[in-house]
Amino acid sequence: MKSGYWLFILTICLSGSGIAASFAQEYDILHPPLGTEGIYDPENPGIEYLQQPSEALSLLPSSPTGNYVDWVKAMDDSLIEPRASIYGDQIMRAISMDVIMQQTGSMPYVRFPHYDHSLILSCTNCHTAIFLPKKDANPVNMYTILKGEFCGVCHGKVSFPLTDCFRCHSSVRDKRVLDE
């Protein structure tokens, strides 16, 4: 087997320990150079004018999963300032309202933090194209999320992956519910 395979396995094994980010970044595993990741054309002469992901993202706080950047901490530390829209024609409104999803089987409830999301996205990014703003109007479940619907539109692509279950399933169930 190629050595890159074993380095990948080692990175997966260490990812929960915080060691992986510093170890793997040195080898451009987390953020491969443009033109080697299968997105940008390495033959395009304009590629040299783009900032390399490892250079840009190494200045931001790390996270053990996803694209290895803690975007909420980066905003809290004023390292980034997201725009409400590409054209600047929308207003960003931070909404301090959590939604607790209780249809989670035996898993802890899901706490959806509007505040964290509304710091990054304007309301129209999600409402009404992805989510209807009405209680129980969205049949969110892991199957639909894994198919790329609802939360899966972003999570697993541009936000943290679905393998970190307890980042979402973070609300402890009421003991009375467990006893029933």
N, CA, C and O of each residue as an XYZ file, in Angstrom:
720
protein
N       0.830     -1.187      0.000
C       0.000      0.000      0.000
C       0.873      1.248      0.000
O       2.002      1.232      0.489
N       0.342      2.310     -0.546
C       1.081      3.555     -0.596
C       1.176      4.176      0.793
O       0.303      3.978      1.638
N       2.251      4.931      1.015
C       2.441      5.555      2.320
C       1.356      6.588      2.610
O       1.034      6.822      3.775
N       0.790      7.207      1.588
C      -0.283      8.179      1.787
C      -1.505      7.553      2.439
O      -2.211      8.204      3.209
N      -1.754      6.280      2.124
C      -2.873      5.562      2.731
C      -2.681      5.473      4.238
O      -3.602      5.762      5.002
N      -1.480      5.071      4.671
C      -1.222      4.923      6.098
C      -1.239      6.275      6.796
O      -1.674      6.375      7.943
N      -0.774      7.303      6.125
C      -0.818      8.642      6.696
C      -2.266      9.084      6.869
O      -2.602      9.742      7.854
N      -3.125      8.727      5.914
C      -4.551      9.042      6.016
C      -5.169      8.320      7.211
O      -5.912      8.927      7.984
N      -4.868      7.029      7.369
C      -5.387      6.242      8.489
C      -4.895      6.831      9.815
O      -5.669      6.950     10.765
N      -3.628      7.194      9.880
C      -3.080      7.794     11.087
C      -3.798      9.106     11.397
O      -4.084      9.394     12.560
N      -4.088      9.891     10.383
C      -4.802     11.146     10.572
C      -6.196     10.890     11.121
O      -6.640     11.592     12.030
N      -6.889      9.899     10.583
C      -8.226      9.559     11.075
C      -8.145      9.143     12.539
O      -8.968      9.576     13.346
N      -7.175      8.316     12.895
C      -7.054      7.828     14.269
C      -6.726      8.951     15.240
O      -7.170      8.919     16.388
N      -5.971      9.925     14.812
C      -5.558     11.018     15.683
C      -6.520     12.191     15.673
O      -6.368     13.113     16.475
N      -7.510     12.182     14.782
C      -8.336     13.372     14.581
C      -9.044     13.850     15.838
O      -9.255     15.052     15.997
N      -9.411     12.955     16.725
C     -10.083     13.388     17.940
C      -9.132     13.957     18.979
O      -9.582     14.556     19.956
N      -7.841     13.786     18.794
C      -6.891     14.189     19.828
C      -6.329     15.582     19.619
O      -5.638     16.091     20.501
N      -6.596     16.217     18.492
C      -6.043     17.541     18.237
C      -4.656     17.478     17.631
O      -4.145     18.489     17.151
N      -4.032     16.291     17.645
C      -2.697     16.140     17.080
C      -2.767     16.161     15.561
O      -1.844     16.640     14.902
N      -3.854     15.646     15.005
C      -3.961     15.485     13.558
C      -3.826     16.799     12.821
O      -3.160     16.851     11.787
N      -4.442     17.873     13.322
C      -4.427     19.141     12.600
C      -3.003     19.623     12.371
O      -2.656     19.988     11.247
N      -2.166     19.635     13.412
C      -0.805     20.123     13.242
C       0.037     19.127     12.448
O       0.853     19.526     11.616
N      -0.160     17.831     12.704
C       0.605     16.807     12.011
C       0.295     16.785     10.516
O       1.194     16.808      9.676
N      -0.999     16.741     10.208
C      -1.402     16.600      8.812
C      -1.200     17.877      8.024
O      -0.919     17.821      6.826
N      -1.337     19.037      8.673
C      -1.191     20.293      7.942
C       0.210     20.408      7.358
O       0.400     20.947      6.268
N       1.180     19.898      8.091
C       2.552     19.946      7.617
C       2.681     19.247      6.266
O       3.526     19.621      5.453
N       1.859     18.245      6.024
C       1.924     17.469      4.789
C       0.801     17.810      3.813
O       0.569     17.067      2.859
N       0.096     18.932      4.040
C      -0.980     19.381      3.150
C      -2.080     18.337      2.957
O      -2.697     18.278      1.894
N      -2.326     17.519      3.972
C      -3.392     16.536      3.871
C      -4.738     17.217      4.065
O      -5.692     16.941      3.338
N      -4.811     18.108      5.048
C      -6.076     18.753      5.351
C      -6.508     19.707      4.250
O      -7.688     19.779      3.905
N      -5.553     20.433      3.706
C      -5.850     21.440      2.683
C      -4.825     21.305      1.559
O      -3.835     22.035      1.523
N      -5.067     20.367      0.643
C      -4.083     20.124     -0.421
C      -3.907     21.346     -1.318
O      -4.828     22.150     -1.460
N      -2.734     21.489     -1.919
C      -2.476     22.622     -2.797
C      -3.462     22.666     -3.967
O      -3.886     21.629     -4.477
N      -3.814     23.876     -4.377
C      -4.720     24.047     -5.515
C      -4.133     23.359     -6.748
O      -2.938     23.465     -7.024
N      -4.971     22.673     -7.465
C      -4.531     21.952     -8.646
C      -4.258     20.487     -8.374
O      -4.150     19.693     -9.309
N      -4.143     20.112     -7.094
C      -3.924     18.697     -6.757
C      -5.170     18.080     -6.147
O      -5.213     16.874     -5.906
N      -6.198     18.911     -5.892
C      -7.392     18.444     -5.187
C      -8.517     18.039     -6.117
O      -9.572     17.611     -5.650
N      -8.317     18.164     -7.429
C      -9.328     17.749     -8.389
C     -10.393     18.798     -8.686
O     -11.375     18.502     -9.367
N     -10.213     20.012     -8.189
C     -11.173     21.086     -8.447
C     -10.597     22.087     -9.438
O     -11.233     22.410    -10.441
N      -9.405     22.573     -9.159
C      -8.768     23.569    -10.022
C      -7.886     22.896    -11.061
O      -7.277     21.860    -10.792
N      -7.819     23.484    -12.245
C      -6.999     22.970    -13.327
C      -5.546     23.372    -13.080
O      -5.229     24.562    -13.099
N      -4.662     22.407    -12.849
C      -3.265     22.751    -12.564
C      -2.552     23.383    -13.763
O      -1.505     24.009    -13.599
N      -3.107     23.225    -14.957
C      -2.498     23.806    -16.164
C      -2.902     25.259    -16.384
O      -2.312     25.939    -17.224
N      -3.891     25.746    -15.648
C      -4.347     27.129    -15.798
C      -3.298     28.063    -15.199
O      -2.984     27.947    -14.015
N      -2.747     28.992    -15.995
C      -1.711     29.879    -15.464
C      -2.216     30.809    -14.352
O      -1.409     31.338    -13.587
N      -3.523     31.015    -14.250
C      -4.073     31.891    -13.223
C      -4.029     31.296    -11.824
O      -4.237     32.006    -10.840
N      -3.758     29.991    -11.728
C      -3.763     29.333    -10.426
C      -2.694     29.908     -9.497
O      -2.854     29.890     -8.277
N      -1.609     30.416    -10.070
C      -0.525     30.958     -9.238
C      -0.930     32.231     -8.494
O      -0.254     32.623     -7.543
N      -2.012     32.878     -8.904
C      -2.462     34.109     -8.261
C      -3.423     33.850     -7.097
O      -3.771     34.769     -6.355
N      -3.841     32.612     -6.948
C      -4.759     32.261     -5.870
C      -3.983     31.892     -4.609
O      -2.906     31.300     -4.685
N      -4.536     32.245     -3.455
C      -3.909     31.893     -2.187
C      -4.134     30.413     -1.908
O      -5.239     29.900     -2.081
N      -3.093     29.744     -1.481
C      -3.190     28.328     -1.169
C      -4.047     28.136      0.091
O      -3.913     28.901      1.046
N      -4.922     27.128      0.103
C      -5.781     26.892      1.264
C      -5.005     26.744      2.571
O      -5.419     27.288      3.595
N      -3.889     26.019      2.554
C      -3.135     25.829      3.798
C      -2.619     27.156      4.338
O      -2.544     27.337      5.553
N      -2.268     28.075      3.469
C      -1.803     29.391      3.907
C      -2.952     30.196      4.512
O      -2.793     30.801      5.572
N      -4.090     30.206      3.854
C      -5.231     30.995      4.326
C      -5.846     30.407      5.589
O      -6.157     31.145      6.525
N      -6.021     29.113      5.627
C      -6.751     28.485      6.722
C      -5.895     28.219      7.949
O      -6.437     28.001      9.032
N      -4.577     28.231      7.813
C      -3.708     27.977      8.961
C      -3.781     29.104      9.992
O      -3.393     28.908     11.143
N      -4.267     30.265      9.602
C      -4.374     31.407     10.513
C      -5.653     31.367     11.343
O      -5.822     32.176     12.256
N      -6.552     30.437     11.036
C      -7.843     30.359     11.710
C      -7.829     29.280     12.789
O      -7.040     28.339     12.707
N      -8.696     29.405     13.805
C      -8.735     28.381     14.860
C      -9.115     27.017     14.298
O      -9.941     26.913     13.392
N      -8.510     25.990     14.840
C      -8.736     24.650     14.284
C      -9.872     23.923     14.980
O     -10.255     24.229     16.109
N     -10.389     22.947     14.250
C     -11.435     22.059     14.730
C     -10.987     20.649     14.369
O     -10.322     20.471     13.349
N     -11.325     19.647     15.165
C     -10.855     18.292     14.868
C     -11.605     17.595     13.734
O     -11.234     16.483     13.356
N     -12.655     18.218     13.179
C     -13.427     17.551     12.136
C     -13.713     18.505     10.982
O     -13.371     19.687     11.028
N     -14.344     17.964      9.955
C     -14.767     18.778      8.813
C     -13.591     19.302      8.023
O     -12.674     18.553      7.686
N     -13.619     20.609      7.724
C     -12.502     21.200      7.002
C     -11.452     21.722      7.976
O     -10.560     22.481      7.597
N     -11.569     21.312      9.220
C     -10.602     21.574     10.281
C     -10.500     23.046     10.667
O      -9.472     23.481     11.187
N     -11.551     23.809     10.417
C     -11.613     25.217     10.826
C     -12.828     25.391     11.729
O     -13.921     24.933     11.396
N     -12.644     26.049     12.866
C     -13.741     26.388     13.759
C     -14.240     27.770     13.345
O     -13.746     28.790     13.827
N     -15.217     27.792     12.452
C     -15.691     29.045     11.853
C     -16.374     29.953     12.869
O     -16.231     31.173     12.788
N     -17.107     29.395     13.815
C     -17.775     30.224     14.827
C     -16.736     30.916     15.710
O     -16.873     32.100     16.017
N     -15.705     30.187     16.115
C     -14.638     30.812     16.909
C     -13.910     31.867     16.085
O     -13.532     32.911     16.617
N     -13.710     31.616     14.811
C     -13.057     32.607     13.946
C     -13.872     33.900     13.893
O     -13.304     34.991     13.872
N     -15.200     33.779     13.872
C     -16.054     34.978     13.906
C     -16.000     35.644     15.269
O     -15.875     36.864     15.366
N     -16.096     34.838     16.331
C     -16.045     35.388     17.696
C     -14.744     36.143     17.941
O     -14.734     37.149     18.649
N     -13.647     35.663     17.359
C     -12.339     36.296     17.525
C     -12.097     37.402     16.501
O     -10.999     37.955     16.432
N     -13.128     37.731     15.697
C     -13.054     38.776     14.658
C     -11.958     38.515     13.623
O     -11.346     39.447     13.101
N     -11.724     37.246     13.339
C     -10.747     36.899     12.310
C     -11.377     36.887     10.922
O     -10.690     37.071      9.917
N     -12.684     36.669     10.875
C     -13.418     36.717      9.609
C     -14.702     37.507      9.834
O     -15.191     37.615     10.959
N     -15.230     38.050      8.765
C     -16.497     38.778      8.814
C     -17.307     38.405      7.572
O     -17.179     39.036      6.524
N     -18.143     37.373      7.704
C     -18.915     36.907      6.545
C     -19.853     37.985      6.003
O     -20.382     38.808      6.749
N     -20.041     37.956      4.684
C     -21.005     38.854      4.049
C     -22.358     38.173      4.018
O     -22.446     36.948      3.930
N     -23.415     38.972      4.090
C     -24.776     38.431      4.078
C     -25.112     37.804      2.724
O     -25.908     36.868      2.655
N     -24.519     38.309      1.668
C     -24.778     37.768      0.338
C     -23.602     38.096     -0.565
O     -22.746     38.909     -0.217
N     -23.568     37.471     -1.704
C     -22.485     37.719     -2.662
C     -22.467     39.180     -3.092
O     -21.401     39.773     -3.258
N     -23.646     39.755     -3.271
C     -23.744     41.111     -3.807
C     -23.878     42.185     -2.734
O     -23.920     43.373     -3.053
N     -23.947     41.786     -1.472
C     -24.081     42.749     -0.392
C     -25.453     43.393     -0.310
O     -25.608     44.462      0.280
N     -26.443     42.750     -0.896
C     -27.790     43.327     -0.937
C     -28.725     42.754      0.139
O     -29.929     43.013      0.112
N     -28.185     41.989      1.073
C     -28.993     41.425      2.148
C     -28.419     41.861      3.495
O     -27.266     42.283      3.584
N     -29.222     41.756      4.515
C     -28.811     42.154      5.852
C     -28.648     40.914      6.717
O     -29.501     40.026      6.721
N     -27.537     40.865      7.452
C     -27.288     39.768      8.372
C     -27.924     40.138      9.711
O     -27.632     41.194     10.273
N     -28.786     39.271     10.213
C     -29.424     39.499     11.516
C     -29.159     38.297     12.406
O     -29.622     37.191     12.126
N     -28.413     38.518     13.475
C     -28.144     37.432     14.412
C     -29.410     37.156     15.219
O     -29.953     38.047     15.872
N     -29.866     35.914     15.163
C     -31.097     35.517     15.840
C     -30.742     34.572     16.975
O     -30.214     33.484     16.745
N     -31.028     34.983     18.182
C     -30.719     34.167     19.352
C     -31.925     33.298     19.696
O     -32.694     33.608     20.607
N     -32.073     32.213     18.957
C     -33.198     31.303     19.156
C     -32.755     29.891     18.791
O     -32.344     29.635     17.659
N     -32.840     28.998     19.734
C     -32.517     27.602     19.455
C     -33.792     26.842     19.137
O     -34.857     27.118     19.690
N     -33.662     25.886     18.240
C     -34.764     24.978     17.935
C     -34.336     23.611     18.440
O     -33.268     23.119     18.077
N     -35.154     23.003     19.265
C     -34.866     21.662     19.784
C     -35.706     20.664     19.005
O     -36.936     20.709     19.033
N     -35.022     19.760     18.308
C     -35.702     18.723     17.531
C     -35.760     17.458     18.384
O     -34.729     16.928     18.797
N     -36.975     16.984     18.640
C     -37.158     15.870     19.557
C     -37.409     14.529     18.865
O     -37.474     13.501     19.539
N     -37.548     14.515     17.572
C     -37.792     13.264     16.841
C     -36.449     12.616     16.512
O     -36.060     12.539     15.347
N     -35.740     12.149     17.549
C     -34.382     11.645     17.361
C     -34.203     10.194     17.796
O     -33.078      9.750     18.026
N     -35.286      9.466     17.909
C     -35.183      8.075     18.342
C     -34.585      8.006     19.733
O     -35.044      8.694     20.645
N     -33.559      7.174     19.901
C     -32.927      7.030     21.213
C     -31.747      7.976     21.407
O     -31.122      7.983     22.467
N     -31.445      8.763     20.398
C     -30.327      9.723     20.487
C     -30.748     10.943     21.297
O     -31.941     11.212     21.441
N     -29.768     11.688     21.830
C     -30.118     12.961     22.466
C     -30.805     13.872     21.453
O     -30.617     13.730     20.245
N     -31.595     14.799     21.958
C     -32.275     15.752     21.077
C     -31.250     16.582     20.307
O     -30.104     16.729     20.731
N     -31.680     17.113     19.182
C     -30.835     17.995     18.374
C     -31.149     19.434     18.755
O     -32.308     19.848     18.781
N     -30.095     20.186     19.049
C     -30.239     21.626     19.298
C     -29.716     22.347     18.073
O     -28.526     22.283     17.766
N     -30.615     23.038     17.368
C     -30.215     23.832     16.214
C     -29.998     25.269     16.683
O     -30.957     25.952     17.041
N     -28.739     25.739     16.685
C     -28.455     27.094     17.152
C     -28.605     28.127     16.026
O     -27.702     28.304     15.208
N     -29.734     28.791     16.002
C     -29.937     29.837     14.997
C     -28.843     30.897     15.060
O     -28.402     31.403     14.028
N     -28.405     31.233     16.276
C     -27.424     32.310     16.433
C     -26.152     32.023     15.635
O     -25.713     32.861     14.848
N     -25.559     30.845     15.834
C     -24.326     30.497     15.118
C     -24.528     30.528     13.612
O     -23.673     31.017     12.873
N     -25.651     30.009     13.166
C     -25.927     29.975     11.725
C     -26.215     31.361     11.167
O     -25.803     31.683     10.052
N     -26.921     32.182     11.939
C     -27.284     33.512     11.424
C     -26.115     34.491     11.454
O     -26.218     35.583     10.895
N     -25.014     34.126     12.091
C     -23.800     34.940     11.999
C     -23.102     34.724     10.658
O     -22.364     35.587     10.183
N     -23.344     33.572     10.064
C     -22.680     33.192      8.814
C     -23.588     33.391      7.602
O     -23.111     33.738      6.521
N     -24.882     33.176      7.775
C     -25.824     33.176      6.656
C     -26.989     34.122      6.911
O     -27.433     34.284      8.047
N     -27.473     34.737      5.855
C     -28.718     35.496      6.000
C     -29.871     34.489      5.995
O     -29.720     33.361      5.526
N     -31.007     34.905      6.515
C     -32.168     34.008      6.656
C     -32.574     33.375      5.325
O     -32.971     32.210      5.281
N     -32.472     34.148      4.244
C     -32.939     33.664      2.937
C     -32.068     32.547      2.362
O     -32.460     31.908      1.387
N     -30.904     32.302      2.941
C     -30.095     31.175      2.484
C     -30.792     29.856      2.764
O     -30.644     28.897      2.006
N     -31.555     29.805      3.852
C     -32.208     28.557      4.254
C     -33.733     28.604      4.140
O     -34.366     27.602      3.806
N     -34.311     29.758      4.416
C     -35.778     29.897      4.416
C     -36.225     30.623      3.157
O     -35.795     31.754      2.932
N     -37.020     30.058      2.375
C     -37.839     28.871      2.487
C     -37.392     27.754      1.535
O     -38.062     26.728      1.412
N     -36.271     27.963      0.873
C     -35.820     26.965     -0.099
C     -35.415     25.642      0.559
O     -35.645     24.581     -0.022
N     -34.818     25.678      1.758
C     -34.360     24.455      2.420
C     -35.272     24.084      3.585
O     -35.650     22.923      3.744
N     -35.622     25.077      4.394
C     -36.469     24.850      5.563
C     -37.684     25.763      5.526
O     -37.567     26.952      5.231
N     -38.852     25.201      5.826
C     -40.055     26.010      6.023
C     -40.009     26.531      7.459
O     -39.789     25.747      8.383
N     -40.210     27.829      7.670
C     -40.113     28.377      9.023
C     -41.368     28.128      9.866
O     -42.029     29.064     10.316
N     -41.678     26.850     10.064
C     -42.863     26.472     10.820
C     -42.560     25.184     11.573
O     -41.935     24.277     11.023
N     -42.995     25.096     12.815
C     -42.734     23.914     13.637
C     -43.286     22.652     12.974
O     -44.418     22.635     12.492
N     -42.481     21.614     12.958
C     -42.827     20.288     12.422
C     -43.168     20.290     10.927
O     -43.804     19.355     10.442
N     -42.756     21.323     10.198
C     -43.056     21.377      8.766
C     -41.959     20.735      7.917
O     -42.127     20.581      6.707
N     -40.841     20.358      8.538
C     -39.700     19.822      7.805
C     -39.400     18.395      8.263
O     -39.045     18.187      9.423
N     -39.534     17.421      7.383
C     -39.286     16.025      7.777
C     -37.789     15.708      7.844
O     -37.278     14.895      7.073
N     -37.103     16.361      8.776
C     -35.660     16.183      8.926
C     -35.383     14.867      9.639
O     -35.936     14.600     10.706
N     -34.529     14.054      9.045
C     -34.046     12.828      9.679
C     -32.689     12.503      9.069
O     -32.301     13.109      8.070
N     -31.987     11.586      9.637
C     -30.635     11.290      9.164
C     -30.620     10.813      7.712
O     -29.668     11.096      6.984
N     -31.634     10.112      7.290
C     -31.695      9.647      5.906
C     -31.730     10.842      4.947
O     -30.976     10.882      3.974
N     -32.602     11.808      5.224
C     -32.695     12.963      4.322
C     -31.431     13.816      4.400
O     -30.990     14.369      3.392
N     -30.850     13.925      5.591
C     -29.620     14.708      5.741
C     -28.492     14.055      4.953
O     -27.748     14.740      4.251
N     -28.358     12.726      5.065
C     -27.305     12.012      4.333
C     -27.499     12.090      2.819
O     -26.534     11.991      2.062
N     -28.745     12.269      2.380
C     -29.017     12.450      0.945
C     -28.693     13.869      0.477
O     -28.811     14.176     -0.709
N     -28.280     14.739      1.417
C     -27.931     16.110      1.033
C     -29.072     17.087      1.154
O     -29.010     18.188      0.607
N     -30.114     16.701      1.861
C     -31.241     17.604      2.073
C     -31.151     18.219      3.470
O     -30.392     17.745      4.316
N     -31.929     19.276      3.704
C     -31.982     19.959      4.994
C     -30.555     20.292      5.453
O     -29.824     20.972      4.733
N     -30.152     19.825      6.635
C     -28.823     20.131      7.177
C     -27.711     19.644      6.239
O     -26.631     20.232      6.190
N     -27.983     18.575      5.502
C     -27.004     17.986      4.600
C     -26.669     18.829      3.391
O     -25.751     18.491      2.644
N     -27.393     19.927      3.174
C     -27.032     20.851      2.091
C     -25.645     21.428      2.368
O     -24.851     21.605      1.444
N     -25.349     21.720      3.636
C     -24.041     22.293      4.011
C     -23.162     21.301      4.777
O     -21.978     21.151      4.474
N     -23.748     20.624      5.772
C     -22.933     19.761      6.630
C     -22.488     18.526      5.875
O     -23.279     17.821      5.248
N     -21.189     18.295      5.962
C     -20.569     17.231      5.190
C     -19.975     17.763      3.893
O     -19.301     17.034      3.165
N     -20.229     19.047      3.606
C     -19.679     19.672      2.394
C     -18.834     20.887      2.772
O     -17.610     20.858      2.635
N     -19.477     21.951      3.244
C     -18.750     23.160      3.611
C     -18.738     23.403      5.107
O     -18.096     24.343      5.576
N     -19.433     22.578      5.858
C     -19.447     22.698      7.311
C     -19.035     21.354      7.902
O     -18.755     20.404      7.171
N     -19.001     21.286      9.225
C     -18.500     20.058      9.843
C     -19.298     18.843      9.373
O     -20.476     18.961      9.035
N     -18.646     17.666      9.351
C     -19.272     16.467      8.803
C     -20.295     15.835      9.739
O     -20.411     16.205     10.907
N     -21.013     14.897      9.205
C     -22.061     14.207      9.948
C     -21.516     13.109     10.848
O     -22.284     12.449     11.548
N     -20.222     12.905     10.844
C     -19.618     11.866     11.671
C     -19.420     12.310     13.115
O     -19.129     11.483     13.979
N     -19.570     13.586     13.385
C     -19.420     14.133     14.736
C     -20.820     14.273     15.342
O     -21.320     15.385     15.513
N     -21.445     13.137     15.665
C     -22.866     13.072     16.040
C     -23.271     14.061     17.134
O     -24.318     14.702     17.040
N     -22.448     14.181     18.159
C     -22.869     14.932     19.332
C     -22.664     16.439     19.204
O     -22.934     17.179     20.150
N     -22.193     16.899     18.054
C     -22.211     18.351     17.822
C     -23.645     18.806     17.596
O     -23.995     19.935     17.938
N     -24.470     17.951     17.031
C     -25.893     18.277     16.822
C     -26.759     17.643     17.906
O     -27.614     18.302     18.498
N     -26.530     16.376     18.156
C     -27.306     15.658     19.178
C     -26.731     16.022     20.546
O     -26.075     15.209     21.197
N     -26.991     17.256     20.963
C     -26.315     17.801     22.145
C     -27.247     18.138     23.303
O     -26.780     18.574     24.356
N     -28.539     17.946     23.135
C     -29.488     18.292     24.206
C     -29.926     17.042     24.944
O     -30.518     16.134     24.360
N     -29.628     17.006     26.226
C     -29.964     15.856     27.053
C     -31.476     15.747     27.164
O     -32.176     16.739     27.368
N     -31.953     14.545     27.028
C     -33.389     14.291     27.165
C     -33.801     14.448     28.617
O     -33.008     14.192     29.523
N     -34.996     14.856     28.831
C     -35.577     14.946     30.164
C     -35.674     13.535     30.720
O     -36.177     12.644     30.035
N     -35.207     13.306     31.940
C     -35.215     11.969     32.535
C     -36.618     11.371     32.559
O     -36.777     10.157     32.429
N     -37.633     12.214     32.724
C     -39.015     11.700     32.737
C     -39.355     11.057     31.402
O     -40.092     10.072     31.361
N     -38.834     11.597     30.317
C     -39.087     11.015     28.994
C     -38.414      9.662     28.888
O     -38.982      8.731     28.317
N     -37.196      9.538     29.438
C     -36.468      8.270     29.353
C     -37.151      7.173     30.174
O     -37.084      5.997     29.815
N     -37.801      7.552     31.265
C     -38.458      6.567     32.125
C     -39.765      6.041     31.543
O     -40.243      4.989     31.969
N     -40.341      6.730     30.601
C     -41.648      6.332     30.054
C     -41.536      5.148     29.119
O     -42.543      4.691     28.578
